[in-house]
Structures are given as C-alpha cells and as structure tokens.
Amino acid sequence: MAILQNGPNGPITGKFGSVSAYILNGQNVVRGPKRKRTSPPSESELLNRKKQKVAGRFAGDNRGILDFGYKFLAKKGSRIGAFQLAQRHIFKEALELDSEGNPFVNPEKLIVFAGQLMPLTSCEVSLHGDVIDFKWASNAHYEDSIYKINIALVGLYGESHLRTSIAEVRQGACSLQFDGISRKNHDYHVYAGIWDTLYDNFSNSIYCGVI
C-alpha cells in the first residue's frame, strides 16, 4: 500500500501497482520491479563489485573523518553529501590492484580532507614515544592565524583518529601528544591539511608518511 503524504503534491511512499516509492536523500524516488538477470556477470562486473565493496568498507570504517573532511565540498540540497563524495574519490582515485588482481586502498593516493585552498607542499612526520612530531614547508599565503593544521591518522585495517587545529600553518612545525600510541598494534598513515577557520574551507590533504 502506498501512502500519499502532505496532500496531492506528495511525497508518496510505499508500493502501488508494480512500482515502489521511497525517500532517498530528501528526494521522492519511484522504481519499477527488479528484473531477474539470466546472463552471468562479466569479469569487469565482478571486479567492479569487488572495488565497490572495498571502497565502501574503507569509507564506512572512516566515516567520521570523511564526513568532516569533505563537508565543504558537499552542496546544500544535493543528494550527494560529504560521505558520498569521499566514497567516489576512494573508488575512482585511491584503489589499485595487487599482484592477484584484488583491489586495495593505496594510502598515498588517499585524500581525507578536500577543499579549494592551496595544499601544503610537504609534511614530515615522526614518532617519539607518545609524541608525534610534524614539520611542513612554510607558505607566505598562510601567515594569518586563521589558518590551522588538521591531522588524520588512518589505520587501513584498524581504528583511525582525527585531530583538528593542532597548530597554525605559519609555525611550520609542531608536536602532538598522543597517549598510548607507542603501544599501537598497527601502523597509522598520516595526513595533513589546512583549515581556514574564519571562512570555513579546507585544502586537500597531503600524505605525510606512516608511523
């Protein structure tokens, strides 16, 4: 049974006749019945499914960071939000195939913060006990105190962490106390990006290395 909400102008949800209606990302969507496939999937289709699964799982594991990192690219009112933009990037630009033809996320191609600002040109990272040291190239464009450094520590098969506004870009270096990281049981891939905290915009992140 279909339900017509808010009068004759809809939206409508439920099943009527051979079609079904539902709300997807704020829009009323109507779809016909699924048709049973008779031919087996091709090799490219099977590979595409594997890629979708890998990209979807990785994006889901890091949703908090990606929702934050892509929020300024997501257009208001669009069906494609920050998370969907991040998924698209991972699927199209960050996946590679291993020697056996299986897709995996290449951390060096991953962008966890995305925006229109000029990105850092370099960033070095090192770990000393529970202290993470960062050093990046200075840029005269970012002399104002509104420009801050965001950091993401991404575990490809484990937990990930986000730290925002850890230092002003003009400083060129900083240290971050991270209690317990010296006892970690997996590697973290480290990303740095710039945040304009006054006008709300990000730069694309750059890959700093692994700790």
C-alpha positions as CSV (number, residue, x, y, z in Angstrom):
1,M,0.0,0.0,0.0
2,A,1.3,3.4,-0.9
3,I,0.9,6.5,1.3
4,L,0.4,10.0,-0.1
5,Q,2.0,12.4,2.3
6,N,1.1,16.1,2.6
7,G,-1.8,16.1,0.1
8,P,-1.8,15.6,-3.7
9,N,1.7,17.1,-4.1
10,G,3.3,14.3,-2.2
11,P,5.7,12.8,-1.5
12,I,4.4,9.3,-1.9
13,T,5.9,6.2,-0.2
14,G,5.2,2.5,-0.5
15,K,4.1,0.2,-3.3
16,F,1.4,0.9,-5.8
17,G,0.8,-1.3,-8.8
18,S,4.2,-2.7,-10.0
19,V,6.3,0.2,-8.7
20,S,7.6,1.3,-5.3
21,A,8.2,4.8,-4.0
22,Y,10.5,5.9,-1.2
23,I,12.5,8.9,0.1
24,L,16.3,8.9,-0.8
25,N,18.5,11.8,0.4
26,G,15.4,14.1,0.7
27,Q,14.0,13.2,-2.8
28,N,11.0,11.2,-3.8
29,V,12.2,8.2,-5.8
30,V,10.0,5.8,-7.8
31,R,11.3,2.5,-9.1
32,G,9.9,-0.3,-11.1
33,P,10.2,-4.0,-10.3
34,K,13.6,-5.7,-10.5
35,R,14.2,-7.9,-13.5
36,K,15.8,-11.2,-13.0
37,R,19.1,-11.5,-14.8
38,T,19.7,-14.5,-16.9
39,S,23.4,-14.0,-18.0
40,P,26.3,-14.4,-15.7
41,P,28.3,-11.3,-14.7
42,S,31.4,-10.5,-16.7
43,E,34.9,-10.3,-15.3
44,S,34.8,-6.5,-15.3
45,E,31.5,-6.5,-13.5
46,L,32.9,-8.9,-10.8
47,L,35.9,-6.7,-10.4
48,N,33.7,-3.6,-10.1
49,R,31.7,-5.3,-7.4
50,K,35.0,-6.0,-5.5
51,K,36.1,-2.4,-5.9
52,Q,32.7,-1.2,-4.6
53,K,32.9,-3.5,-1.6
54,V,36.5,-2.5,-0.7
55,A,35.8,1.2,-1.1
56,G,32.5,1.0,0.8
57,R,34.0,-0.9,3.7
58,F,37.0,1.5,4.0
59,A,34.8,4.6,3.7
60,G,32.4,3.2,6.4
61,D,35.3,2.4,8.7
62,N,36.5,6.1,8.4
63,R,33.1,7.8,8.1
64,G,33.7,10.3,10.9
65,I,36.9,11.6,9.3
66,L,35.5,11.6,5.8
67,D,32.2,13.4,6.8
68,F,34.4,16.1,8.3
69,G,37.0,16.2,5.6
70,Y,34.5,16.6,2.7
71,K,31.9,18.8,4.3
72,F,32.9,21.9,2.5
73,L,32.6,20.3,-1.0
74,A,29.1,19.0,-0.4
75,K,26.5,21.3,-1.9
76,K,23.4,22.1,0.2
77,G,20.3,20.3,-1.0
78,S,22.3,17.9,-3.2
79,R,21.6,14.2,-2.9
80,I,25.4,13.7,-2.9
81,G,26.7,14.5,0.5
82,A,30.2,14.6,2.0
83,F,30.4,10.8,2.6
84,Q,29.3,10.0,-1.0
85,L,31.9,12.4,-2.4
86,A,34.6,10.7,-0.3
87,Q,33.4,7.3,-1.5
88,R,33.6,8.4,-5.1
89,H,37.1,9.6,-4.6
90,I,38.2,6.4,-3.0
91,F,36.6,4.3,-5.7
92,K,37.9,6.3,-8.7
93,E,41.3,7.6,-7.5
94,A,42.6,5.6,-4.4
95,L,42.1,2.0,-5.4
96,E,44.7,-0.2,-7.0
97,L,45.0,-3.9,-7.8
98,D,47.5,-6.2,-6.0
99,S,49.5,-9.0,-7.8
100,E,46.5,-11.3,-7.6
101,G,44.1,-8.7,-9.1
102,N,42.4,-7.8,-5.9
103,P,41.6,-4.1,-5.2
104,F,43.1,-2.3,-2.2
105,V,43.2,1.3,-1.0
106,N,46.6,2.9,-1.8
107,P,47.2,5.2,1.2
108,E,49.5,7.5,-0.8
109,K,46.6,8.3,-3.2
110,L,44.0,8.9,-0.5
111,I,42.7,12.3,0.2
112,V,40.9,12.6,3.6
113,F,40.4,16.4,3.6
114,A,39.2,18.1,0.5
115,G,38.7,21.7,-0.5
116,Q,39.7,24.7,-2.6
117,L,42.7,26.1,-0.5
118,M,46.2,25.7,-1.7
119,P,47.6,22.5,-0.1
120,L,50.8,22.0,1.8
121,T,53.8,21.2,-0.5
122,S,55.4,18.8,2.0
123,C,54.9,17.4,5.5
124,E,57.2,15.1,7.5
125,V,56.1,13.0,10.5
126,S,58.0,11.0,13.1
127,L,57.1,9.3,16.3
128,H,59.0,9.5,19.6
129,G,57.3,7.6,22.4
130,D,53.8,9.1,22.7
131,V,54.7,12.3,20.9
132,I,54.2,12.8,17.1
133,D,56.4,15.4,15.5
134,F,55.3,17.3,12.4
135,K,57.3,19.6,10.1
136,W,55.9,21.2,7.0
137,A,57.0,23.8,4.4
138,S,56.1,27.3,5.2
139,N,54.0,29.4,2.8
140,A,53.6,33.2,2.8
141,H,50.0,32.8,1.7
142,Y,49.2,31.4,5.2
143,E,50.7,33.9,7.5
144,D,47.4,34.7,9.2
145,S,46.5,32.9,12.4
146,I,43.2,31.8,11.0
147,Y,44.9,29.0,9.0
148,K,45.3,25.8,11.1
149,I,46.6,22.3,10.5
150,N,44.3,19.3,10.6
151,I,45.7,15.8,11.1
152,A,44.3,12.4,10.4
153,L,45.8,9.1,11.5
154,V,44.3,6.4,9.3
155,G,44.6,2.7,10.1
156,L,43.9,0.8,6.9
157,Y,42.7,-2.3,8.9
158,G,42.1,-0.7,12.3
159,E,41.0,2.4,14.1
160,S,41.6,5.9,12.9
161,H,41.9,9.3,14.6
162,L,41.2,12.9,13.8
163,R,42.9,16.0,15.4
164,T,41.9,19.4,14.3
165,S,43.6,22.8,14.6
166,I,46.7,21.4,16.2
167,A,48.8,24.3,15.1
168,E,48.9,27.5,12.9
169,V,50.2,26.8,9.4
170,R,52.8,29.7,9.8
171,Q,54.5,27.8,12.6
172,G,56.0,25.2,10.2
173,A,56.3,22.5,12.9
174,C,54.6,21.2,16.0
175,S,54.4,18.2,18.3
176,L,51.3,16.3,19.3
177,Q,50.9,14.4,22.5
178,F,49.0,11.1,21.7
179,D,48.8,9.0,24.8
180,G,49.2,5.3,24.1
181,I,50.3,5.5,20.5
182,S,53.7,4.0,21.4
183,R,51.8,0.7,22.2
184,K,49.8,0.6,18.9
185,N,49.4,-2.8,17.3
186,H,49.1,-1.5,13.7
187,D,50.5,1.3,11.5
188,Y,48.9,4.7,11.0
189,H,49.1,6.5,7.7
190,V,49.3,10.3,8.5
191,Y,47.6,13.1,6.5
192,A,47.8,16.9,7.0
193,G,45.6,19.6,5.6
194,I,44.9,23.3,6.0
195,W,41.7,24.7,7.5
196,D,40.6,28.3,7.1
197,T,38.8,28.6,10.4
198,L,37.3,32.0,9.6
199,Y,35.7,31.4,6.2
200,D,35.4,27.6,6.5
201,N,37.3,25.9,3.8
202,F,39.9,23.2,3.6
203,S,42.8,22.3,1.4
204,N,43.3,18.8,0.0
205,S,45.2,16.7,2.4
206,I,48.7,15.5,1.6
207,Y,50.3,12.2,2.7
208,C,52.9,12.7,5.4
209,G,54.0,9.1,5.8
210,V,53.4,6.1,8.1
211,I,54.1,5.8,11.8
